[in-house]
Amino acid sequence: MTFIIDASVALKWYVEEEDSETARKLLQDTSRLEAPDLIIPEVTNFVWKKWRQHEFTQVQAESTVSSIMRLFETIHSSKTLSGHALNLSLTLDHPAYDCFYLACAEIRGAILVTADMKFHDKVKSSQFGDIVSSLDDLL
């Protein structure tokens, strides 16, 4: 099975948060982990904030970003996803950033895993509900 992982889940692999243990179970699974390239600036910006708040050293920040990126088998180009992401954004009336992940899941025939419950609930109640999963859904 292929999972499209959004930043809200990927960050839980290295930053202790609610559901981090559940998120880490994805790393023990034999499933493919993929994401749109949007995950790179999202993860990098989050880690920068942790550094700025003195929660990460520079070495920890650099290590976290590179470690997270190595866990993905494939990173998909936003350029190829943008048209579909825009259509999903307009259909769901939801920010396009999140819809890049959904577009990636739909195009790849994969399941989007997100810890963003607002986005999850919106997608789950739509015609795309069968391709989104929360961490709790995976238990």
Protein Blocks (a to p, Z undefined) as FASTA:
>chain_A
ZZdddfklmmmmmmccehklmmmmmmmpmbdcdddfklmmmmmmmmmmmmmnopacfklm
mmmmmmmmmmpmbdcdfklmmmmmmmmmmmnopafklmmmmmmmmmnopacddfblklmm
mmmmmmklmmgccfklmZZ
